[in-house]
Structure formats: C-alpha cells, structure tokens
Amino acid sequence: MNVQLVKVSQLLYLFILLCATACAPAVAPTPTAALTTPIGSVEIIYVTATTVPPSYPWTDESSTVSGVCFEAASDMAAMGRRFLLYTAPEHSAFYDAIDSTSLCLRPIERVTFDFSTGRALAGLWSAGRGCTARHEVLAYSEVDGVLNIALRFVTEGDCNYELVRPFWMSFDGRLALNLSVENG
C-alpha cells in the first residue's frame, strides 16, 4: 500500500475519532442527505443532519433570571424554592425579594416578561457538583387543567465545580402546574 495513502487514512481515522468524542451533538441528529467527495482514492462522506427539538407546551424563559447572581440562585436551590408568577407586580416582587437577601453584590438585572398574553412564568434552580449540569424532561402531560412536568437534574464529570442551573418556563396561565425534579 502506498505510504502516502496510509498517512491520509490514519489522519482521516484520527479526525473521525476526535470528532466523535469532541464534536458529538447532545441530541442524535437525523440524517437527511449524504454527499460524497472523492479525494484521491479516499472518499469522504459528509452527512447533513437536522435536529428537531421536542415540542413542549411551554417555552424556555431562563433568560428572565439571567441577572440573578450565583449566590442567590444557589441559596434558592438549596432551599428547594419554586416560583410561580402570574402578573408583572408578582415578577417585580420576586426581584425585590432577591435583592433584599443581600446575597448579590449589586441589585440584580431585571428582565421583563409579558404577562398580558395570559402566560404564567414558573421556575426553579437546581444545584450540584460536577463538570456540567442540565435538566432533562422525563415526562409531561396536561390532565384536567394541570400541566404535569417531571424533570431530572443531571450533573456529569468528576470536576469539583459548584453548578447551579435554572429551569424557568412560561406556559398557559389558565393551567395549574405540577413541577417535580429528581436528582439523577
């Protein structure tokens, strides 16, 4: 076998191995098309993919609490605090309550939310140790006017980092909310 071809094959294998470990998407892509490009005697296959996120009856509103400092979020996670806000005055009182704890060095940045559409705002923070952390949706349903959401808080890796992650969402304010979180 030609030495140059062996080197190209080894480099290609190394590239594929590195991409498989470092560039893997969090959600497995759905292949939609494959294109091939011959390079000498090596054929490289490019797979174009689309990732379709699940359609939930809520929207991610984590940006509404992006101004809350780590210390305050960590404290609320430790207390297991859950928040359900239906009006702008309740939202403002939520920010006032966080500011009154003096856990943050300065007043937190307040992000507005439009309650006029009938949407409610709900959320919590979860804390753990590791390299990364996330909430996974285990199940959800809407039964008799109640939106039931079961989450799992997952930390991964052997890092000794204190991690706090928000799960904040908006949903149809006419529904009651049953939000549960397990650590996994």
CORGI-V132529 format. One record per residue. OMEGA is omega in radians with two decimals (NA if undefined). BURIAL is b if it has 16 or more other C-alpha atoms within 10 Angstrom, else e. D_LAST is the distance of its C-alpha to the last C-alpha in whole Angstrom. Layout:
# CORGI-V132529
omega->OMEGA burial->BURIAL d_last->D_LAST
omega->OMEGA burial->BURIAL d_last->D_LAST
This chain:
# CORGI-V132529
omega->-3.14 burial->e d_last->50
omega->-3.11 burial->e d_last->51
omega->-3.13 burial->e d_last->50
omega->3.12 burial->e d_last->49
omega->3.10 burial->e d_last->47
omega->3.13 burial->e d_last->45
omega->3.12 burial->e d_last->44
omega->3.13 burial->e d_last->43
omega->3.12 burial->e d_last->41
omega->3.11 burial->e d_last->39
omega->3.12 burial->e d_last->38
omega->3.11 burial->e d_last->37
omega->3.13 burial->e d_last->35
omega->3.12 burial->e d_last->34
omega->-3.14 burial->e d_last->33
omega->3.13 burial->e d_last->31
omega->3.12 burial->e d_last->29
omega->3.13 burial->e d_last->28
omega->-3.13 burial->e d_last->27
omega->-3.13 burial->e d_last->25
omega->-3.04 burial->e d_last->23
omega->-3.02 burial->e d_last->24
omega->-3.08 burial->e d_last->24
omega->3.11 burial->e d_last->22
omega->-3.14 burial->e d_last->21
omega->3.12 burial->e d_last->17
omega->-3.11 burial->e d_last->19
omega->-3.12 burial->e d_last->21
omega->3.04 burial->e d_last->24
omega->-3.12 burial->e d_last->27
omega->3.12 burial->e d_last->30
omega->3.13 burial->e d_last->33
omega->3.08 burial->e d_last->36
omega->3.09 burial->e d_last->37
omega->3.10 burial->e d_last->40
omega->3.11 burial->e d_last->41
omega->3.10 burial->e d_last->43
omega->3.05 burial->e d_last->46
omega->-3.04 burial->e d_last->46
omega->3.11 burial->e d_last->49
omega->3.12 burial->e d_last->48
omega->3.10 burial->e d_last->44
omega->3.13 burial->e d_last->42
omega->-3.14 burial->e d_last->39
omega->3.07 burial->e d_last->37
omega->3.10 burial->e d_last->36
omega->3.05 burial->e d_last->33
omega->-3.05 burial->e d_last->33
omega->3.02 burial->e d_last->30
omega->3.08 burial->e d_last->28
omega->-3.13 burial->e d_last->25
omega->3.14 burial->e d_last->25
omega->3.10 burial->e d_last->22
omega->3.12 burial->e d_last->21
omega->-3.13 burial->e d_last->23
omega->3.09 burial->e d_last->22
omega->3.06 burial->e d_last->24
omega->3.08 burial->e d_last->23
omega->3.13 burial->e d_last->23
omega->3.13 burial->e d_last->21
omega->-3.13 burial->b d_last->23
omega->3.13 burial->b d_last->21
omega->-3.14 burial->e d_last->24
omega->3.12 burial->b d_last->26
omega->-3.10 burial->b d_last->24
omega->-3.13 burial->e d_last->24
omega->3.14 burial->e d_last->27
omega->-3.09 burial->b d_last->25
omega->-3.11 burial->b d_last->25
omega->-3.07 burial->b d_last->22
omega->3.14 burial->e d_last->23
omega->3.13 burial->b d_last->23
omega->3.13 burial->b d_last->20
omega->3.12 burial->b d_last->18
omega->3.14 burial->b d_last->20
omega->3.08 burial->b d_last->19
omega->-3.14 burial->b d_last->15
omega->3.13 burial->e d_last->16
omega->-3.11 burial->e d_last->18
omega->-3.10 burial->e d_last->16
omega->3.04 burial->e d_last->19
omega->-3.08 burial->e d_last->19
omega->3.09 burial->e d_last->22
omega->-3.03 burial->b d_last->24
omega->-3.12 burial->b d_last->27
omega->-3.05 burial->b d_last->30
omega->3.08 burial->b d_last->33
omega->3.07 burial->b d_last->34
omega->3.08 burial->e d_last->35
omega->3.12 burial->e d_last->32
omega->3.11 burial->b d_last->30
omega->3.11 burial->e d_last->33
omega->3.07 burial->e d_last->32
omega->3.11 burial->e d_last->29
omega->3.11 burial->b d_last->30
omega->-3.13 burial->e d_last->32
omega->3.11 burial->e d_last->30
omega->3.11 burial->b d_last->28
omega->-3.08 burial->b d_last->31
omega->3.13 burial->e d_last->32
omega->-3.09 burial->e d_last->30
omega->3.08 burial->e d_last->31
omega->3.13 burial->b d_last->28
omega->-3.11 burial->b d_last->29
omega->-3.14 burial->e d_last->32
omega->3.10 burial->e d_last->34
omega->-3.09 burial->b d_last->33
omega->3.08 burial->b d_last->30
omega->-3.12 burial->e d_last->31
omega->3.12 burial->b d_last->31
omega->-3.11 burial->e d_last->31
omega->3.08 burial->e d_last->32
omega->-3.10 burial->e d_last->31
omega->3.11 burial->e d_last->33
omega->-3.04 burial->b d_last->33
omega->-3.13 burial->e d_last->37
omega->-3.13 burial->e d_last->35
omega->3.11 burial->e d_last->33
omega->3.04 burial->b d_last->30
omega->-3.13 burial->b d_last->28
omega->-3.13 burial->b d_last->25
omega->3.10 burial->b d_last->22
omega->-3.12 burial->b d_last->19
omega->2.99 burial->b d_last->17
omega->3.04 burial->b d_last->15
omega->-3.10 burial->b d_last->12
omega->3.09 burial->b d_last->12
omega->3.11 burial->b d_last->10
omega->3.12 burial->b d_last->12
omega->3.12 burial->b d_last->12
omega->3.12 burial->e d_last->15
omega->3.11 burial->b d_last->13
omega->3.12 burial->b d_last->11
omega->2.99 burial->b d_last->10
omega->3.04 burial->b d_last->10
omega->3.05 burial->e d_last->10
omega->3.12 burial->e d_last->12
omega->-3.13 burial->e d_last->11
omega->3.00 burial->e d_last->15
omega->3.10 burial->e d_last->17
omega->3.02 burial->e d_last->21
omega->-3.08 burial->e d_last->24
omega->3.08 burial->e d_last->26
omega->3.08 burial->e d_last->29
omega->3.12 burial->e d_last->29
omega->3.04 burial->e d_last->25
omega->-3.14 burial->b d_last->22
omega->3.13 burial->b d_last->19
omega->3.07 burial->b d_last->16
omega->-3.13 burial->b d_last->12
omega->2.95 burial->b d_last->10
omega->3.06 burial->b d_last->6
omega->-3.04 burial->b d_last->6
omega->2.96 burial->b d_last->5
omega->-3.11 burial->b d_last->8
omega->3.06 burial->e d_last->10
omega->-3.10 burial->e d_last->13
omega->3.11 burial->e d_last->15
omega->3.12 burial->e d_last->16
omega->3.13 burial->e d_last->17
omega->2.97 burial->e d_last->17
omega->-3.09 burial->e d_last->16
omega->3.05 burial->b d_last->14
omega->-3.13 burial->b d_last->15
omega->3.09 burial->b d_last->14
omega->2.85 burial->b d_last->16
omega->3.14 burial->b d_last->16
omega->-3.05 burial->b d_last->19
omega->2.96 burial->b d_last->21
omega->-3.10 burial->b d_last->24
omega->3.13 burial->b d_last->25
omega->-3.06 burial->b d_last->28
omega->3.08 burial->b d_last->29
omega->-3.12 burial->e d_last->31
omega->2.92 burial->b d_last->28
omega->-3.09 burial->b d_last->26
omega->3.02 burial->b d_last->22
omega->-3.06 burial->e d_last->19
omega->3.13 burial->e d_last->16
omega->-3.12 burial->e d_last->13
omega->3.01 burial->b d_last->9
omega->3.06 burial->e d_last->6
omega->-3.08 burial->e d_last->4
omega->NA burial->e d_last->0
